Amino acid sequence: MTAALEAPEGADTSWPGQLPGTDPLPGRLDRWLASRGAELVAIRRHIHAHPEASHSEFETAALIARELVVAGLSPRMLPRGNGVICDIGEGPRTIAFRADIDSLPLQDLKDVPYRSTVDGQAHACGHDVHTTIVLGLGMALAQLNEQGLLPGRIRLIFQPAEEAMPSGAPEVIAAGALKDVDAIYALHCYPQLPAGLVGVRSGPFTAAADAVEVKLTGPGGHTARPHLTADLVHALGRIIVDVPAMLSRRIDPRAGVSLVWGAVHAGQAFNAIPGAGEIRGTVRMLSREAWREAPELITRLIRDAALPTGVEVDVDYIRGVPPVINDRMASAVIAGAAGAALGADRVVEAELSMGGEDFSFYLEHVPGAMIRLGTGRPGSDVRHDLHQGDFDVDESCIGYGVRVMTHTALAALSTGAF
């Protein structure tokens, strides 16, 4: 452990050992995990202080690889060097765990010793926590593997560019991350739950998230003579109001489709009809089938809405990510493992989210599940929300996350469900 990764003096890195009423891990691993708090908190804080933008996570990947080597493992870098894949153990069944490692283009607003040192970049979505937990999982399972107590192969996937569009998951899959994998798991920070709780849900978990950009052009003119122009602002208004309403009548409402405009730009003068304008928005839905149909349908609805106005329309529909649909059996396995790790009363039903997550790309190939990890400070009403400059976590969530994922790895390897 380098000096750069030492926990600051006075940091609260004490974690509980095996919780009352929970199942012990083999190989005296509960005691080992309880002793690693300071080390893992230091890793999390180092990553938090040195965030890297999507597709440029080279130093983060190098740090991950070094820590895995210290644990006695043999990681391999992704072709571009901005991600890591590492196998632990051998056997007929392979279970994968994915962590995303990139940061967000936001300013870190916290006054803490581990505040971001990179202007305009911050780990405001908890990817530093996800990375540290999967690293801790690897360290723990390396211990078990040395004792001959790991009943199969575990694959750790440290993925770049989750926050980008296009995202990094397809690139990682193309590099062979899912070769021979039977199931895959991930977790996501969730400040609405206190640390020590996890949220599990079978079926739809997060929404598909795409983007749409519409550019309009036409002969501008004086607002006193709109009949001699194509009234572009009127056309924008029709698209903004009519298309979401029409969309709700063209797709099964159970698909949860939501088209929301986030930006509109046209003109400058109050008495001049502009000759160009644009709108941009997001398209979200909970159904894979609706996601496949959306580009053609939404493009047609936009063109139909604008047709009577006489403007020229250019639609750019940008694919983002499909919805995360948790596999029923994979969800049952991780719910049981979380109960064994934390106690059944600490496992709650997760809410649906209309946010997007590129973990969904893995689930297009193999069964798996994502869970929500409570990161809020117990007893506090303050919820440092995701994608905000003041986002932070109760760092005890790292210990809880490692325990849940370790129990999940052993349960998934032992079940005949996959």
URURZI-V495385 format. One record per residue. N is the residue number from 0. PSI is psi in whole degrees, -180 to 180 (none if undefined). OMEGA is omega in radians with two decimals (* if undefined). Layout:
N&PSI&OMEGA + N&PSI&OMEGA
This chain:
0&123&-3.13 + 1&163&3.13 + 2&-31&-3.12 + 3&-21&-3.09 + 4&13&3.09 + 5&137&3.12 + 6&139&3.12 + 7&146&3.13 + 8&134&3.12 + 9&-4&-3.14 + 10&141&3.11 + 11&98&-3.11 + 12&16&-3.14 + 13&128&3.12 + 14&153&3.06 + 15&152&2.98 + 16&-150&3.11 + 17&126&-3.09 + 18&149&3.13 + 19&137&3.08 + 20&9&-3.14 + 21&168&-3.11 + 22&136&3.11 + 23&150&2.99 + 24&152&3.13 + 25&167&3.03 + 26&29&-3.13 + 27&35&-3.05 + 28&-26&3.11 + 29&-44&3.13 + 30&-40&3.13 + 31&-44&-3.13 + 32&-41&-3.11 + 33&-24&-3.12 + 34&-5&-3.03 + 35&10&-3.06 + 36&-51&-3.09 + 37&-41&-3.12 + 38&-47&-3.09 + 39&-36&3.06 + 40&-39&3.12 + 41&-40&3.10 + 42&-46&3.14 + 43&-44&-3.08 + 44&-35&3.09 + 45&-46&3.12 + 46&-41&-3.13 + 47&-39&-3.10 + 48&-15&-3.09 + 49&63&-3.11 + 50&151&3.09 + 51&141&-3.09 + 52&161&3.12 + 53&137&3.14 + 54&-1&-3.11 + 55&34&-2.99 + 56&47&-3.00 + 57&-45&3.14 + 58&-38&3.09 + 59&-45&3.11 + 60&-40&3.13 + 61&-41&3.09 + 62&-45&3.13 + 63&-46&-3.12 + 64&-41&3.14 + 65&-44&-3.13 + 66&-36&3.11 + 67&-38&3.09 + 68&-43&3.10 + 69&-33&3.13 + 70&2&3.11 + 71&16&-3.08 + 72&171&-3.07 + 73&80&-3.13 + 74&157&3.00 + 75&142&-3.12 + 76&151&2.97 + 77&160&-3.07 + 78&-37&-3.12 + 79&-4&3.11 + 80&12&-3.10 + 81&24&3.08 + 82&168&-3.02 + 83&143&2.99 + 84&137&-3.10 + 85&127&3.08 + 86&145&3.09 + 87&127&3.07 + 88&-179&-3.14 + 89&160&3.11 + 90&175&-3.06 + 91&-15&-3.08 + 92&137&3.13 + 93&125&3.11 + 94&131&-3.08 + 95&151&3.05 + 96&129&-3.06 + 97&135&2.98 + 98&140&3.05 + 99&144&-2.91 + 100&-1&-3.09 + 101&168&3.13 + 102&-177&-3.13 + 103&151&3.08 + 104&67&3.13 + 105&157&3.08 + 106&134&3.08 + 107&117&-3.04 + 108&1&-3.06 + 109&148&3.03 + 110&79&-3.11 + 111&158&-3.12 + 112&-25&-3.09 + 113&22&3.09 + 114&150&-3.13 + 115&134&3.07 + 116&2&-3.10 + 117&118&-3.11 + 118&127&3.07 + 119&10&3.07 + 120&137&-3.13 + 121&147&3.02 + 122&73&-3.07 + 123&9&3.10 + 124&2&3.07 + 125&14&-3.13 + 126&-27&3.04 + 127&-36&3.10 + 128&-45&3.11 + 129&-46&-3.11 + 130&-45&-3.12 + 131&-38&3.14 + 132&-44&3.14 + 133&-33&2.99 + 134&-46&3.10 + 135&-39&3.06 + 136&-46&3.13 + 137&-42&3.11 + 138&-43&-3.13 + 139&-46&-3.10 + 140&-27&3.03 + 141&-38&3.07 + 142&-46&3.13 + 143&-41&-3.11 + 144&-38&3.10 + 145&-29&3.13 + 146&0&-3.11 + 147&26&-3.05 + 148&9&3.13 + 149&112&-2.98 + 150&42&-3.13 + 151&-166&-3.10 + 152&135&3.03 + 153&135&3.09 + 154&124&3.07 + 155&130&-3.13 + 156&116&3.09 + 157&103&-2.91 + 158&134&3.04 + 159&165&2.83 + 160&40&3.04 + 161&-31&-3.06 + 162&-3&-3.06 + 163&166&3.06 + 164&105&0.16 + 165&152&-3.05 + 166&177&-3.03 + 167&-15&-3.05 + 168&-47&3.12 + 169&-36&3.10 + 170&-42&-3.14 + 171&-42&3.10 + 172&-41&3.11 + 173&-26&3.12 + 174&4&3.05 + 175&16&-3.07 + 176&-28&-3.09 + 177&9&3.13 + 178&123&3.12 + 179&11&3.14 + 180&134&-3.14 + 181&-29&3.12 + 182&159&-3.09 + 183&146&-3.11 + 184&156&3.06 + 185&164&3.03 + 186&162&3.13 + 187&135&3.10 + 188&143&-3.11 + 189&96&-3.04 + 190&-14&3.12 + 191&-14&3.05 + 192&141&3.07 + 193&154&3.07 + 194&138&-3.09 + 195&-10&3.06 + 196&151&3.02 + 197&151&3.11 + 198&130&-3.09 + 199&142&3.14 + 200&135&3.02 + 201&148&3.12 + 202&-152&-3.10 + 203&132&-3.06 + 204&-51&3.00 + 205&165&-3.03 + 206&157&2.85 + 207&147&-3.13 + 208&112&3.09 + 209&174&3.07 + 210&151&3.08 + 211&134&3.09 + 212&130&-3.10 + 213&123&3.09 + 214&129&-3.14 + 215&142&3.04 + 216&153&3.12 + 217&171&3.10 + 218&114&3.11 + 219&-177&-3.14 + 220&-172&-3.12 + 221&141&3.12 + 222&-15&3.07 + 223&-16&-3.10 + 224&59&-3.10 + 225&-23&-3.12 + 226&-14&3.11 + 227&6&-3.12 + 228&175&2.82 + 229&111&-3.00 + 230&92&-2.99 + 231&-37&3.13 + 232&-39&3.06 + 233&-40&3.12 + 234&-42&3.08 + 235&-44&3.13 + 236&-42&3.12 + 237&-44&-3.13 + 238&-45&-3.11 + 239&-41&-3.06 + 240&-44&-2.95 + 241&-37&-3.01 + 242&-48&3.07 + 243&-38&3.14 + 244&-44&3.12 + 245&-38&-3.13 + 246&-38&-3.12 + 247&-17&3.12 + 248&-3&-3.09 + 249&-9&3.14 + 250&142&3.10 + 251&123&-3.10 + 252&-22&3.11 + 253&-13&3.11 + 254&-14&3.08 + 255&40&-3.09 + 256&135&-3.14 + 257&118&3.02 + 258&115&-3.09 + 259&125&3.13 + 260&135&-3.12 + 261&-15&-3.10 + 262&140&3.06 + 263&133&-3.11 + 264&129&3.07 + 265&130&2.96 + 266&172&3.10 + 267&-43&-3.08 + 268&144&-3.12 + 269&-19&-3.06 + 270&25&3.10 + 271&127&3.05 + 272&121&-3.06 + 273&161&3.11 + 274&-4&3.13 + 275&151&3.09 + 276&165&3.14 + 277&156&3.01 + 278&149&3.12 + 279&145&-3.13 + 280&-179&3.12 + 281&150&3.08 + 282&124&-3.12 + 283&147&3.12 + 284&160&-3.05 + 285&1&-3.05 + 286&132&3.06 + 287&-41&-3.10 + 288&-44&3.11 + 289&-36&3.14 + 290&-38&3.14 + 291&-32&-3.10 + 292&-20&-2.92 + 293&-45&-3.05 + 294&-48&-3.11 + 295&-44&-3.08 + 296&-48&-3.08 + 297&-39&3.09 + 298&-42&-3.14 + 299&-41&3.14 + 300&-38&3.11 + 301&-45&-3.14 + 302&-40&3.13 + 303&-39&-3.13 + 304&-34&-3.08 + 305&-18&-3.00 + 306&-47&-3.08 + 307&-15&-3.04 + 308&-17&3.12 + 309&5&3.11 + 310&159&3.01 + 311&138&-3.03 + 312&132&3.02 + 313&118&-3.09 + 314&127&3.05 + 315&105&3.12 + 316&119&-3.01 + 317&116&3.11 + 318&134&3.06 + 319&-97&-3.13 + 320&149&3.02 + 321&173&3.12 + 322&149&2.96 + 323&116&3.08 + 324&103&-3.11 + 325&132&3.08 + 326&140&-3.07 + 327&-48&-3.10 + 328&-40&3.11 + 329&-39&3.10 + 330&-39&3.13 + 331&-40&3.14 + 332&-48&-3.09 + 333&-29&3.06 + 334&-44&3.10 + 335&-40&3.14 + 336&-40&3.11 + 337&-39&3.08 + 338&-39&3.10 + 339&-34&-3.09 + 340&-39&-2.98 + 341&-20&-2.99 + 342&139&-3.05 + 343&-31&-3.10 + 344&-8&3.13 + 345&5&3.11 + 346&117&-3.07 + 347&167&3.11 + 348&129&3.13 + 349&148&3.07 + 350&154&2.97 + 351&146&3.07 + 352&140&3.06 + 353&7&3.01 + 354&163&3.14 + 355&152&-3.12 + 356&125&-3.07 + 357&4&2.91 + 358&-24&3.14 + 359&-32&-3.14 + 360&-37&3.11 + 361&-38&-3.10 + 362&-10&2.99 + 363&-15&-3.06 + 364&-39&-3.09 + 365&156&3.07 + 366&154&3.12 + 367&-175&-3.12 + 368&148&3.00 + 369&143&3.09 + 370&166&3.08 + 371&132&-3.13 + 372&120&3.09 + 373&130&3.14 + 374&-1&-3.13 + 375&156&3.11 + 376&120&-3.10 + 377&135&3.13 + 378&-4&-3.13 + 379&141&3.07 + 380&-8&-3.12 + 381&126&3.12 + 382&98&3.10 + 383&101&-2.94 + 384&158&3.11 + 385&149&3.08 + 386&30&3.05 + 387&149&-3.06 + 388&-18&3.14 + 389&13&-3.08 + 390&134&3.05 + 391&172&-3.06 + 392&159&2.86 + 393&114&-2.97 + 394&-10&3.01 + 395&-19&3.12 + 396&-25&3.12 + 397&-47&3.12 + 398&-43&3.10 + 399&-42&-3.13 + 400&-43&3.13 + 401&-42&3.13 + 402&-45&-3.13 + 403&-45&-3.10 + 404&-32&3.09 + 405&-47&3.06 + 406&-39&-3.14 + 407&-43&3.13 + 408&-47&-3.11 + 409&-39&3.12 + 410&-43&-3.10 + 411&-35&3.10 + 412&-29&-3.06 + 413&-21&-3.11 + 414&153&3.06 + 415&15&-3.04 + 416&-25&-3.05 + 417&none&*
